[in-house]
Amino acid sequence: MQEKTFKISNLNSDEDATKLNGAMLGVWGISGAEASVQHKTVTIKFDERMSSQEDFMQAVREAGFDLTSE
């Protein structure tokens, strides 16, 4: 199991955090997701054998959020 944090530029409300958490948990291989409005991040726990960073990034974009460079 690995953990990765992504910065999200347009994570502005608790509703956004709930939507983003749901999107991340919908990705095969992710076992946990925690979005922080205060820090504008989402931290995921995942099995690297089941999914890749590109899968997570695509899920973020498809949910309507913007990744910022790390």
C-alpha positions as CSV (number, residue, x, y, z in Angstrom):
1,M,0.0,0.0,0.0
2,Q,1.2,3.5,-0.9
3,E,0.1,7.0,0.0
4,K,0.2,10.0,-2.3
5,T,-1.0,13.6,-1.9
6,F,-2.2,15.7,-4.8
7,K,-2.7,19.5,-4.7
8,I,-6.1,20.6,-6.1
9,S,-6.4,24.3,-7.0
10,N,-10.2,24.5,-7.0
11,L,-11.1,22.6,-3.9
12,N,-13.2,25.2,-2.2
13,S,-15.9,23.7,-0.1
14,D,-17.0,20.6,1.9
15,E,-19.2,19.7,-1.0
16,D,-16.2,19.7,-3.3
17,A,-14.3,17.5,-0.8
18,T,-17.1,15.0,-0.7
19,K,-17.3,14.9,-4.5
20,L,-13.6,14.5,-4.8
21,N,-13.4,11.7,-2.2
22,G,-16.2,9.8,-4.0
23,A,-14.4,10.2,-7.3
24,M,-11.1,8.9,-5.9
25,L,-12.8,5.9,-4.1
26,G,-14.3,5.0,-7.5
27,V,-10.8,4.3,-8.9
28,W,-9.8,0.6,-8.8
29,G,-7.1,0.1,-6.2
30,I,-7.8,3.1,-4.0
31,S,-8.6,2.0,-0.5
32,G,-8.8,5.5,1.2
33,A,-9.2,9.1,0.2
34,E,-9.2,12.3,2.3
35,A,-9.7,15.7,0.7
36,S,-8.7,18.8,2.7
37,V,-10.3,22.1,1.8
38,Q,-8.0,23.9,4.1
39,H,-4.9,22.6,2.4
40,K,-6.4,22.2,-1.0
41,T,-5.2,18.6,-1.2
42,V,-6.4,15.1,-1.6
43,T,-4.4,12.2,0.0
44,I,-5.1,8.7,-1.2
45,K,-4.0,5.2,-0.1
46,F,-3.7,2.8,-3.0
47,D,-2.3,-0.5,-4.2
48,E,0.2,0.3,-6.9
49,R,-0.3,-3.1,-8.5
50,M,-3.9,-2.2,-9.3
51,S,-3.7,1.4,-10.5
52,S,-1.4,4.2,-11.5
53,Q,-0.9,7.8,-10.8
54,E,-2.4,8.6,-14.2
55,D,-5.6,6.8,-13.2
56,F,-5.9,9.1,-10.1
57,M,-5.1,12.2,-12.1
58,Q,-7.7,11.3,-14.7
59,A,-10.3,10.8,-11.9
60,V,-9.6,14.2,-10.5
61,R,-10.0,15.9,-13.9
62,E,-13.2,14.0,-14.7
63,A,-14.7,15.1,-11.4
64,G,-14.1,18.7,-12.4
65,F,-11.1,19.5,-10.4
66,D,-7.7,21.0,-11.4
67,L,-4.4,19.5,-10.3
68,T,-1.6,21.9,-9.5
69,S,2.0,21.0,-10.0
70,E,3.7,19.6,-6.9
